[in-house]
Amino acid sequence: MSSRFVGFMMRHPVSVVLAAVLGAVFALLYTATHLEFDSNRLDLVSAGEHYKQLDAAFSREFEDLPGSMVVVIQSQNPDRAKAFATALAQRWETDPHIAKVFYRINVDALKSKGLLYLSPDQLTDLRQQLQEHHALLQELAVSPTLQNLFGLVNQEVTRSLVSHLFAGFLQEDTQQEKPPNLSLLLTLLQQMDEWLQGSRSYQSPWAKALTENAEAFSQDGFLWSDDQQLLFVFVRPKAPVSDVGGFRTAVQRVQADVREIHNTYPETAMGITGAAMLDSDEMVAAERDTTIASVIAVVGVTLLYFGMFKGLPRPLLALGTLLIAVCWSLGFTTLTIGHLNIFSIAFMPMLLGLGIDYGSYFIARFEEEQAATRQIQSALVRTFVTTGPGVAATALTTAFTFGTLLLPGFKGIAELGFIGGSSILLTLLATFTVLPALLVWHERRRNVSPTSQKKRCAESPSDYLAVFYRYPRAILAASALLVGLSLLCIGRVGADFNLLHLQARGTESVLWEQKIFESTKQSPLFGELAAESLEEVKRKVAALKALPSVAKVESIMSVIPEDQAQKLSLIEALRPLMADISLQGGKAEAVDLDALRSILGRIGFKMADNEGGQASQEDAIRQQMHEVGRLIAQFDETTARMGDAQARQALSAFQAELMQDLGEKLDLLQANVQAEPVIAADLPPELRARYIGAHGQYRIIVYPSVNAWEFQPLTRFVKDVRSVDPDVLGTPVMNFELIRGMKEAYKQAGLYAFVGIVCLAILAFRTVRLALLALIPLAVGSLWTLGLMGLFQLKFNVANLIVLPLIVIPAVEGGIMIVYRYREESSKAGRPSPLPLSTGRAVLFSSLSNIVGFGSLMISRHWGVFSVGLLLTVGVASVLLASVTVLPSLLAILSARGRGRLMRQTRVTNGQQRRIRHQCSPAPAAVDARRWTYPNQKS
């Protein structure tokens, strides 16, 4: 069979190569026009179809929350941050590429009903406060001037009740004596000083003094982080993330707009992040880095080939064969699957490292056979007969290992397994067809003479690998020691399943996602549930709030107050108290600078002499009092320097802003006491779309109280929420399914691969003894790899878990090829070499090419891709060391024992012959055992 096949190659080498090249060209063209990238995580998980159906139904009912891209603005000046956000929103509201922009909630319709959002106890306390300070508010309403205001503050300071004036009179208990709260006084003095210095940035000091829930509206509906340091603008492009090209175009437009408008606000810091940006940046980084890695792999393997095989033509033939196989693989992948995902995108540099092995084994043995026979056809036939089965066995083993990734049913990993397995088989096909045809064509053009071939054979290098097994017992003892140390370090091997840690290092989206996490008390990740009725909303919200892993629950109940009938009766009781309090009739008077100085002087005198305050609060109070005194002294100094006319002008402008603001707050309170119940129609459109679906369903949003990027807290959160609604959706659920599915898939694939490889090895060698010998590099190399991971604190993650099944490939390849050659040599008479040079060189090249292919992934900024390359490099290096030390040493010992048995058998046979000759011949011949020579061995 081999002779007929080789004969066909000898007759039609050009036709075979031409057909292969045409197939590769067609495959490349088909790939370029049809291959896509799939970044949808729903397409990766095992239950993806179920979640796709849930997600599709959810999308039909509710608008997507505009969080696919988030522009984060950071500024010390809130007004500048809001101006930046407004400018961005105005540009994108008319941009045809932007589906929606969300940067503020219009709360005007709810401001007049703000008291309904207070609790009954808070409304009762508000009534008591208004009764106590009714006369004070009336007096200020009559004469709304700075001097009158500070005069009233002076009275409150005197009575140690400044905290009951505006800074806290709505929430503090008047029955309990408390020390002075100088917050309002400090705020007034600070703002007044800024106005005297020329600043015109006004911030209301009345918000907390009039309504406890005013903080919710203090930023005019803009979307701020919990610490008020980050302002968010949510934008959703029309192109979905799955449309890689369209989404990237939209991202580039958004980035250009942000940078352009940022030039107007250079004092602000800004960045773009969000779930879609993280996914997009991850895919872009992985695509870019794997492309570069593929180039590095090709160049590295080429240089390695030239260095080890001491020539240029044959390495080029092997690389050409591999590139043809890669083109076939791309075309077959495009035809069968049609896309790559975040896992399978890395198969190219892997294939370049793994696929070159078969060509190297083939060429190494071909050179050896050609040196012996000096005939192309005979050398090819011998190569097919001797090395072909081993190459086929290793390729089938590799394909089977990739195939085990299909068994757990995890779709993203299964696609990688299908692509990897089919690519290996196509590479094997190219090795057995294209490479022999190229060798025939090349050797005919070379027309090498027998003399030159003999010379080349004579000049073949010495067996430089023998040093690794020359002292087998010492090598095995050292290896056993390393295995023991590895077992001690295995317990230190950890795992990090935080998906955020896998992202491309230093990318803008990752950096700002971390800033958001630090600046916001609640996680930016959230789950989503649906409810059919308000009663179901109430039931689910109550159940969710009772869960320890839940920090916050948002629903329609969050924006429509509860117990409105009871609250309206309490609000009605406030109407008489607000009937005669209004700044509308107050006369606007000029600032009396002398009177203001006098009042501030009396206040400053109290700040200097007051020794009051409880011991536990004394330090804080004294610090406030010292600051009040300093600001009053600075006021005197500044007004004296400016002159009375200029100071009076600045203070009059500040007084106008201050009293206008107070009038608006009092008017708001007046409107609140006339409020009607809040209904869904009162809500801003953004809130209605957020919580109410197109067909009347209600959305519930649940935020975790734990770090949902870490797997253990994430697992607890998802399980807790699923106990309320098993159909919960959202990023935490997808991340949980992704991590759990990948962990289980890799564990199962690793187990299946190991069991399958053992069975295949037994079938290949038809003996357990040789099969176990072939698996020694796998066992020893894996232990060394785990030991190195523990020693250097290398952690498993959801990306590099692929090492579990893939480490089998180079380990079993080397073991099978070495044992195959050992069995072949053992079939001959004499003592077989544990590692013949051609086989050893092929195993060394195979492992080094794997290291180059896998190691090229370490150029990636994407930590997941980098960690895959790092761990596979460590693993393959460990397996290589085991292949050229432990296995040959064992074979050397076995070979020596076989030689000893042969010696004993020879002596017995020789003795029998002597006895026979002694009986039959008077002159027996003497045999010198020292001059015994074994076949194929030098005497």
ZIPE-V455519 format. One record per helix or strand of 3 or more residues. SS is the DSSP state (h for helix, s for strand). FROM is the first residue (numbers start at 1). LEN is the number of residues. Records with the same first field share a line. If there is no record, write none. Layout:
SS: FROM-LEN + FROM-LEN
//
This chain:
h: 2-10 + 13-22 + 41-3 + 48-14 + 78-15 + 108-4 + 114-4 + 120-13 + 134-9 + 146-13 + 162-3 + 183-14 + 207-4 + 212-6 + 244-22 + 275-35 + 313-24 + 344-30 + 376-32 + 411-36 + 450-9 + 464-5 + 472-19 + 499-4 + 508-12 + 534-12 + 556-4 + 564-9 + 575-4 + 593-17 + 618-25 + 644-29 + 680-3 + 685-7 + 711-12 + 731-35 + 768-7 + 776-16 + 800-27 + 837-23 + 863-58 + 929-3
s: 69-6 + 98-5 + 230-8 + 269-5 + 526-6 + 550-5 + 698-7
//
